Amino acid sequence: MMRRSRLSMLAAMVAAAAVAGCGESNKYVAPPPAKVMVAAPVQKQITRYLEATGNSAAVNSANLVARVQGYLQEIKYQDGDQVTRGTPLFVIEPEPYQLKAEQMKAAQAGAEASLKQLEAEYQRQVDLTNRQVASKATLEQALAARDGGKAKVDQAEVDTRTAEINFGYTTVSAPFDGVVTARQVSLGELVGGGTSPTVLATIIQLNPIYVNFNISEPDVLRVRATLARHGIKPGEIRGKVPVEIGLQNETGYPHQGVIDYAAPNVDPSTGTLAVRALLQNEHREMLPGFFARVRVPLPQEEGQALLVPDTALGSDQGGRYLLVVNADNVVEQRKVTTGPLADGLRVIETGLKPDDRVVVGGLVRAIPGQKVDPQTQTAAAAPAAAK
């Protein structure tokens, strides 16, 4: 009996020890703070850009029309030729107009000869009147005849000039340097008749070339404020503000130009301002009607901008935000205003300070209000995607 009692007590002690051990192993131990990668914003001077899309347009484009009636006698170019100003392109039956010009010249010469005779008669009557040999009425008749002769000479000069102008219209020349489209008429065709002019072809100037684009009203206000801070008035931007152009199949903005025109008013129906750029196109890389990407570099602002990796940004219904680790290593959600991309980093306009620690890696482990274990790195070395 004593032996059995001792065994029972030993078993109770072992059980008590086991129970005590189980109580210690169930005690909750908090996990260590999550590790996240943080970086201070990059500070650097940047060039800000205003970006838009537009279309190229010809500086000059004109229909070549027949200004006199006649049969088309000669076509002096090949379709699609590049021509210079003054190059003859079409000839419209010149002989009738040449003869008309010569006829008017002959009529002018006859009027001038008659005027000489009338002038001499007038001077003779003046002399006779002064000697009181001729009557005043005769002098007045001579004066009227002389003045009538002058009017006939003036009319003859006008007729001669008109005939010469019409004769000049028989040759249709290029009004400016450009490329002439395919002809729309044939040799021997009667042109210049009817109520509307006959279009012979079209000439288009390709160098230089325009690029038209529109900017929104907020961008207009921002640009005007930026230019004002640098002492540039809105009426002085022509030729002073550079523009960079890129086509659909090009990388970047390889074409350089300048602002040539800005509309004096914002279109109330679209809320945009029409702007035009002018650029050289010597190799005809751009044709009228091309879609173009436009970038306007703005004058640099004073001070340095703050930049972070674009992947560090999040968004919700309130807008864009960054996760920032404070001095107690607690994550905070910071509302920010973003700017353009620069060298692969996003400009932060407002909501960020130079000494802030921005979460750039391990974003899924960074929960606002919770403590983390921040691991410092540079913003430029941030991962390409949040992890």
C-alpha positions as CSV (number, residue, x, y, z in Angstrom):
1,M,0.0,0.0,0.0
2,M,2.8,2.4,0.8
3,R,4.5,1.6,-2.4
4,R,1.4,2.2,-4.4
5,S,0.9,5.5,-2.6
6,R,4.4,6.7,-3.5
7,L,3.9,5.8,-7.1
8,S,0.6,7.8,-7.2
9,M,2.4,10.9,-5.7
10,L,5.2,10.6,-8.2
11,A,2.7,10.4,-11.1
12,A,0.9,13.5,-9.7
13,M,4.1,15.5,-9.5
14,V,5.1,14.5,-13.1
15,A,1.6,15.5,-14.3
16,A,1.9,18.9,-12.5
17,A,5.2,19.5,-14.1
18,A,3.9,18.7,-17.5
19,V,0.9,21.0,-17.0
20,A,3.2,23.8,-15.9
21,G,5.4,23.3,-19.0
22,C,2.4,23.4,-21.3
23,G,1.4,26.7,-19.8
24,E,4.7,28.3,-20.6
25,S,4.8,27.1,-24.3
26,N,1.3,28.6,-25.1
27,K,2.4,32.2,-24.2
28,Y,2.0,34.6,-27.3
29,V,5.2,36.0,-28.7
30,A,4.8,39.0,-31.2
31,P,6.5,38.5,-34.6
32,P,9.4,40.9,-35.5
33,P,8.6,44.0,-37.5
34,A,8.4,43.5,-41.3
35,K,11.4,44.5,-43.3
36,V,10.8,47.1,-45.9
37,M,13.2,49.1,-48.2
38,V,13.2,52.8,-47.7
39,A,14.9,55.7,-49.5
40,A,15.1,59.4,-49.3
41,P,13.8,61.4,-52.3
42,V,16.3,62.2,-55.0
43,Q,16.9,65.9,-55.2
44,K,18.0,67.4,-58.5
45,Q,17.4,70.2,-60.9
46,I,15.1,69.1,-63.7
47,T,13.6,70.5,-66.9
48,R,9.8,70.4,-66.8
49,Y,7.9,69.7,-70.0
50,L,4.5,70.5,-71.3
51,E,3.4,67.5,-73.4
52,A,0.7,67.4,-76.1
53,T,-0.3,65.8,-79.4
54,G,-0.8,67.6,-82.7
55,N,-0.7,67.4,-86.4
56,S,1.7,68.8,-89.0
57,A,0.5,71.3,-91.6
58,A,1.9,73.1,-94.6
59,V,3.1,76.6,-94.1
60,N,1.8,77.4,-97.6
61,S,-0.6,75.5,-99.8
62,A,-2.3,76.9,-102.9
63,N,-4.4,75.8,-105.8
64,L,-2.9,76.8,-109.2
65,V,-5.9,78.1,-111.3
66,A,-6.4,79.4,-114.8
67,R,-7.0,83.1,-114.5
68,V,-7.6,83.6,-118.3
69,Q,-9.6,81.5,-120.7
70,G,-7.8,79.4,-123.4
71,Y,-6.5,76.1,-124.5
72,L,-3.8,74.5,-122.3
73,Q,-0.8,74.6,-124.6
74,E,2.0,73.3,-122.4
75,I,2.7,71.5,-119.1
76,K,6.3,72.3,-118.1
77,Y,6.8,70.0,-115.0
78,Q,6.5,66.4,-114.0
79,D,3.9,65.4,-111.4
80,G,5.4,65.7,-107.9
81,D,8.3,67.9,-108.9
82,Q,10.0,70.1,-106.3
83,V,10.1,73.6,-107.8
84,T,11.3,77.0,-106.8
85,R,9.3,80.2,-106.8
86,G,8.7,81.6,-110.3
87,T,9.2,78.3,-112.1
88,P,6.8,78.2,-115.1
89,L,4.4,75.2,-114.8
90,F,1.5,75.7,-117.3
91,V,1.1,77.7,-120.5
92,I,-2.4,78.7,-121.7
93,E,-2.6,79.7,-125.4
94,P,-0.7,83.1,-125.1
95,E,-1.0,84.4,-128.7
96,P,-4.5,86.1,-128.4
97,Y,-3.4,87.9,-125.2
98,Q,-0.1,88.9,-126.7
99,L,-1.8,90.4,-129.7
100,K,-4.3,92.2,-127.4
101,A,-1.4,93.7,-125.4
102,E,0.3,94.9,-128.6
103,Q,-3.0,96.4,-129.8
104,M,-3.4,98.3,-126.5
105,K,0.2,99.6,-126.8
106,A,-0.5,100.9,-130.3
107,A,-3.7,102.6,-129.1
108,Q,-1.7,104.2,-126.3
109,A,0.9,105.4,-128.7
110,G,-1.9,107.0,-130.9
111,A,-3.4,108.7,-127.8
112,E,0.0,110.1,-126.8
113,A,0.5,111.5,-130.3
114,S,-2.9,113.1,-130.3
115,L,-2.2,114.6,-126.8
116,K,1.0,116.2,-128.2
117,Q,-1.0,117.9,-130.9
118,L,-3.7,119.0,-128.5
119,E,-1.0,120.4,-126.1
120,A,0.6,122.3,-128.9
121,E,-2.8,123.8,-130.0
122,Y,-3.5,124.8,-126.4
123,Q,-0.2,126.5,-126.0
124,R,-0.8,128.4,-129.3
125,Q,-4.2,129.5,-128.1
126,V,-2.7,130.7,-124.9
127,D,-0.2,132.8,-126.8
128,L,-2.9,134.3,-129.1
129,T,-5.1,135.0,-126.1
130,N,-2.3,136.9,-124.4
131,R,-1.8,139.0,-127.5
132,Q,-5.6,139.4,-127.6
133,V,-5.8,137.9,-131.1
134,A,-7.9,134.9,-130.0
135,S,-11.0,134.8,-127.9
136,K,-11.2,133.4,-124.5
137,A,-13.8,130.8,-125.7
138,T,-11.3,129.4,-128.2
139,L,-8.7,129.0,-125.4
140,E,-11.2,127.2,-123.3
141,Q,-12.0,124.8,-126.1
142,A,-8.3,124.1,-126.6
143,L,-7.9,123.5,-122.9
144,A,-10.9,121.1,-122.9
145,A,-9.5,119.3,-125.9
146,R,-6.0,119.0,-124.3
147,D,-7.5,117.6,-121.0
148,G,-9.6,115.2,-123.0
149,G,-6.5,114.0,-124.7
150,K,-4.8,113.4,-121.4
151,A,-7.7,111.3,-120.2
152,K,-7.5,109.2,-123.3
153,V,-3.8,108.6,-122.7
154,D,-4.5,107.6,-119.1
155,Q,-7.2,105.2,-120.3
156,A,-4.9,103.8,-123.0
157,E,-2.2,103.2,-120.3
158,V,-4.7,101.3,-118.1
159,D,-5.9,99.2,-121.1
160,T,-2.3,98.4,-122.0
161,R,-1.5,97.4,-118.4
162,T,-4.6,95.2,-118.2
163,A,-3.7,93.5,-121.5
164,E,-0.1,92.9,-120.3
165,I,-1.4,91.4,-117.0
166,N,-3.7,89.1,-118.8
167,F,-0.9,88.1,-121.1
168,G,1.2,87.3,-118.0
169,Y,-1.6,85.1,-116.7
170,T,-1.1,82.8,-119.7
171,T,1.9,81.4,-117.9
172,V,1.1,79.9,-114.5
173,S,4.2,79.9,-112.3
174,A,5.0,78.6,-108.8
175,P,4.1,81.3,-106.2
176,F,6.6,79.8,-103.7
177,D,9.0,76.9,-103.3
178,G,7.2,73.6,-102.9
179,V,6.1,70.3,-104.4
180,V,3.5,70.4,-107.2
181,T,0.8,67.7,-107.1
182,A,-0.4,65.7,-110.1
183,R,-2.0,67.8,-112.8
184,Q,-5.8,67.9,-113.0
185,V,-6.1,68.9,-116.6
186,S,-4.8,67.7,-120.0
187,L,-3.0,69.3,-122.9
188,G,-5.4,71.0,-125.3
189,E,-8.2,71.2,-122.7
190,L,-10.1,74.5,-122.5
191,V,-9.5,76.1,-119.1
192,G,-10.5,79.3,-117.4
193,G,-14.1,79.2,-118.6
194,G,-17.2,78.9,-116.6
195,T,-18.2,80.6,-113.3
196,S,-15.4,79.1,-111.2
197,P,-11.7,79.0,-111.9
198,T,-10.2,75.8,-113.3
199,V,-7.8,74.2,-110.9
200,L,-4.7,73.0,-112.7
201,A,-2.8,71.5,-109.8
202,T,-1.8,72.3,-106.2
203,I,1.5,73.4,-104.8
204,I,2.5,72.6,-101.2
205,Q,5.4,74.1,-99.3
206,L,7.1,71.4,-97.1
207,N,10.0,73.3,-95.7
208,P,9.6,74.8,-93.1
209,I,6.5,73.1,-91.7
210,Y,4.0,73.8,-89.0
211,V,2.8,71.5,-86.1
212,N,-0.5,72.6,-84.6
213,F,-1.5,71.4,-81.1
214,N,-3.7,72.4,-78.2
215,I,-3.0,72.8,-74.5
216,S,-5.6,72.8,-71.7
217,E,-6.6,75.8,-69.8
218,P,-4.8,74.7,-66.6
219,D,-1.6,74.2,-68.6
220,V,-2.0,77.6,-70.1
221,L,-2.2,79.2,-66.7
222,R,0.8,77.2,-65.5
223,V,2.9,78.1,-68.5
224,R,2.0,81.8,-68.3
225,A,2.9,81.9,-64.7
226,T,6.2,80.1,-65.4
227,L,7.1,82.5,-68.2
228,A,6.1,85.5,-66.1
229,R,8.5,84.5,-63.4
230,H,11.3,84.5,-66.0
231,G,10.3,87.8,-67.4
232,I,8.8,86.6,-70.7
233,K,5.5,88.2,-71.7
234,P,2.9,86.2,-73.6
235,G,3.3,88.5,-76.6
236,E,7.0,87.8,-76.7
237,I,7.0,84.0,-77.0
238,R,7.4,83.8,-80.8
239,G,10.7,82.3,-81.6
240,K,11.8,82.2,-78.0
241,V,10.2,79.1,-76.7
242,P,11.7,75.8,-78.1
243,V,9.6,72.9,-79.1
244,E,10.5,69.2,-79.5
245,I,8.6,67.0,-81.9
246,G,8.5,63.2,-82.4
247,L,6.6,61.1,-85.0
248,Q,4.8,57.9,-84.3
249,N,7.7,55.7,-85.5
250,E,10.3,57.6,-83.7
251,T,11.8,57.3,-80.2
252,G,12.0,60.5,-78.2
253,Y,11.7,63.9,-79.8
254,P,14.4,64.3,-82.5
255,H,12.9,67.3,-84.3
256,Q,13.5,70.8,-82.9
257,G,11.5,73.9,-83.6
258,V,10.1,77.0,-81.9
259,I,6.7,78.4,-80.9
260,D,5.5,80.4,-83.9
261,Y,1.9,81.4,-82.8
262,A,-0.5,81.1,-79.8
263,A,-4.1,82.0,-80.2
264,P,-5.3,85.1,-78.2
265,N,-8.2,83.2,-76.7
266,V,-9.2,79.9,-75.2
267,D,-11.9,78.0,-77.1
268,P,-14.8,77.8,-74.6
269,S,-16.2,74.7,-76.3
270,T,-13.0,72.6,-75.7
271,G,-11.3,74.6,-72.9
272,T,-8.0,74.6,-74.9
273,L,-5.7,77.1,-76.5
274,A,-4.4,76.6,-80.1
275,V,-0.6,76.8,-80.4
276,R,1.6,76.4,-83.5
277,A,5.2,75.3,-83.8
278,L,7.5,76.0,-86.7
279,L,10.4,73.7,-87.6
280,Q,12.7,73.1,-90.5
281,N,12.0,70.1,-92.7
282,E,14.8,70.1,-95.2
283,H,14.7,66.3,-95.8
284,R,10.9,66.2,-96.0
285,E,10.8,63.8,-93.0
286,M,7.4,65.3,-92.1
287,L,4.4,65.6,-94.4
288,P,1.3,67.7,-93.8
289,G,-1.2,65.7,-91.8
290,F,1.2,63.6,-89.8
291,F,0.4,62.8,-86.1
292,A,3.0,64.3,-83.9
293,R,4.0,64.1,-80.3
294,V,4.9,67.6,-78.9
295,R,7.0,68.4,-75.9
296,V,7.7,72.0,-74.8
297,P,10.6,72.4,-72.3
298,L,9.7,75.1,-69.7
299,P,12.2,77.4,-68.0
300,Q,13.8,75.8,-65.0
301,E,12.4,76.7,-61.6
302,E,14.5,77.8,-58.7
303,G,15.4,75.0,-56.2
304,Q,15.6,71.3,-56.7
305,A,12.8,68.9,-57.3
306,L,12.0,65.8,-55.2
307,L,11.8,62.6,-57.1
308,V,10.9,59.0,-56.2
309,P,10.5,55.7,-58.1
310,D,7.2,55.6,-59.9
311,T,6.5,52.1,-58.4
312,A,6.5,53.6,-54.9
313,L,3.3,55.5,-55.6
314,G,-0.1,54.2,-54.8
315,S,-3.6,55.5,-55.6
316,D,-7.0,55.4,-54.0
317,Q,-10.2,57.4,-54.2
318,G,-8.4,60.4,-52.6
319,G,-5.7,60.4,-55.3
320,R,-2.0,59.5,-55.3
321,Y,-0.1,58.7,-52.1
322,L,3.3,57.4,-50.8
323,L,4.1,55.3,-47.8
324,V,6.5,57.0,-45.5
325,V,8.3,55.6,-42.4
326,N,8.4,58.2,-39.5
327,A,11.0,58.6,-36.8
328,D,9.3,55.8,-34.7
329,N,9.6,53.4,-37.7
330,V,5.8,53.5,-38.1
331,V,4.3,53.6,-41.6
332,E,2.3,56.7,-42.6
333,Q,0.2,57.2,-45.7
334,R,1.1,60.6,-47.3
335,K,-1.1,62.2,-49.9
336,V,1.0,63.8,-52.7
337,T,0.7,65.7,-55.9
338,T,2.8,64.2,-58.7
339,G,4.6,65.8,-61.6
340,P,6.3,64.5,-64.8
341,L,8.7,61.6,-65.1
342,A,12.4,62.6,-65.2
343,D,15.2,60.1,-65.7
344,G,12.9,57.2,-64.8
345,L,11.8,58.9,-61.5
346,R,8.5,60.6,-60.7
347,V,8.5,64.3,-59.6
348,I,6.6,64.9,-56.4
349,E,5.2,68.4,-56.4
350,T,3.7,68.6,-52.9
351,G,3.3,66.4,-49.8
352,L,6.9,65.2,-49.5
353,K,10.0,66.6,-47.6
354,P,13.6,66.0,-48.5
355,D,14.3,64.0,-45.3
356,D,11.3,61.7,-45.6
357,R,12.0,58.0,-45.8
358,V,9.8,56.6,-48.6
359,V,9.0,52.9,-48.8
360,V,10.3,51.8,-52.2
361,G,10.4,48.0,-51.6
362,G,8.2,45.5,-49.7
363,L,5.1,47.7,-50.1
364,V,2.7,44.8,-49.4
365,R,4.3,44.5,-46.0
366,A,4.1,48.2,-45.2
367,I,0.7,48.7,-43.5
368,P,-0.1,52.3,-42.4
369,G,0.0,52.5,-38.6
370,Q,2.2,49.5,-38.1
371,K,5.9,49.4,-37.1
372,V,8.4,48.1,-39.6
373,D,12.1,47.4,-39.8
374,P,13.4,49.9,-42.5
375,Q,16.3,49.0,-44.6
376,T,17.9,52.0,-46.3
377,Q,18.9,52.2,-50.0
378,T,19.0,54.9,-52.7
379,A,15.8,55.8,-54.6
380,A,17.6,55.2,-57.9
381,A,18.3,51.6,-56.9
382,A,14.6,50.9,-56.1
383,P,13.1,47.7,-57.5
384,A,11.3,47.9,-60.8
385,A,8.1,46.7,-59.3
386,A,6.8,46.8,-55.8
387,K,7.3,43.5,-53.9
